[in-house]
């Protein structure tokens, strides 16, 4: 595989980053539906931040049920374009046992939404 040098890449000024062309493309891979990060705010924090004028006539229990439902249903559709192993290497396919020296894989996901 021919190495390609890329100048002006992120990093220290004057640093040259090199890489190899791969099959990692946004149009390749498979879609993965993943739950959205729940964030750090819980219902009580959110409820306390809502102005009293907006709470008027609202049932706290109904609002809490809606909050929980929204947390369970919000997902993002990301695209798996490769695999990341425990050594920090990126794979475009899962290698055979003879090519790999152990460890597990994590899907390498990218956001391709507009």
DAHU-V405272 format. One record per residue. RES is the residue in one small letter. BURIAL is 1 if it has 24 or more other ideal C-beta (glycine too) atoms within 12 Angstrom, else 0. D_CENTER is the distance of its C-alpha to the mean C-alpha in Angstrom with 1 decimal. Layout:
BEGIN
RES & BURIAL & D_CENTER
RES & BURIAL & D_CENTER
END
This chain:
BEGIN
x & 0 & 28.8
x & 0 & 29.7
x & 0 & 28.0
x & 0 & 27.1
x & 0 & 27.4
x & 0 & 25.5
x & 0 & 27.2
x & 0 & 26.0
x & 0 & 22.5
x & 0 & 20.7
x & 0 & 22.6
x & 0 & 26.2
x & 0 & 28.7
x & 0 & 30.5
x & 0 & 27.9
x & 0 & 27.3
x & 0 & 24.1
x & 0 & 24.6
x & 0 & 22.5
x & 0 & 23.1
x & 0 & 22.5
x & 0 & 20.3
x & 0 & 19.3
x & 0 & 15.7
x & 0 & 15.7
x & 0 & 13.7
x & 0 & 16.6
x & 0 & 16.5
x & 1 & 14.6
x & 0 & 13.9
x & 0 & 12.0
x & 0 & 10.0
x & 0 & 10.3
x & 0 & 8.1
x & 0 & 9.6
x & 0 & 8.8
x & 0 & 9.2
x & 0 & 13.0
x & 0 & 13.7
x & 0 & 16.8
x & 0 & 19.4
x & 0 & 21.2
x & 0 & 23.7
x & 0 & 26.7
x & 0 & 25.4
x & 0 & 24.5
x & 0 & 27.9
x & 0 & 29.7
x & 0 & 28.3
x & 0 & 29.4
x & 0 & 32.9
x & 0 & 35.8
x & 0 & 36.8
x & 0 & 33.6
x & 0 & 34.1
x & 0 & 37.6
x & 0 & 38.1
x & 0 & 34.6
x & 0 & 34.5
x & 0 & 32.3
x & 0 & 31.8
x & 0 & 30.8
x & 0 & 28.4
x & 0 & 26.9
x & 0 & 26.6
x & 0 & 24.9
x & 1 & 22.4
x & 0 & 21.7
x & 0 & 21.4
x & 0 & 19.0
x & 0 & 16.6
x & 0 & 17.0
x & 0 & 16.7
x & 0 & 13.8
x & 0 & 11.0
x & 0 & 8.7
x & 0 & 9.4
x & 0 & 7.1
x & 1 & 9.2
x & 1 & 9.7
x & 1 & 11.8
x & 1 & 12.9
x & 1 & 13.0
x & 0 & 12.9
x & 0 & 16.0
x & 0 & 17.3
x & 0 & 19.2
x & 0 & 16.4
x & 0 & 17.4
x & 1 & 15.5
x & 1 & 17.1
x & 0 & 17.3
x & 0 & 18.8
x & 0 & 19.6
x & 0 & 22.8
x & 0 & 26.0
x & 0 & 27.3
x & 0 & 29.8
x & 0 & 27.2
x & 0 & 25.0
x & 0 & 26.2
x & 0 & 24.2
x & 0 & 21.0
x & 0 & 18.1
x & 0 & 15.1
x & 0 & 11.3
x & 0 & 9.6
x & 1 & 8.2
x & 1 & 5.7
x & 1 & 6.2
x & 0 & 6.9
x & 0 & 10.6
x & 0 & 11.9
x & 0 & 15.0
END
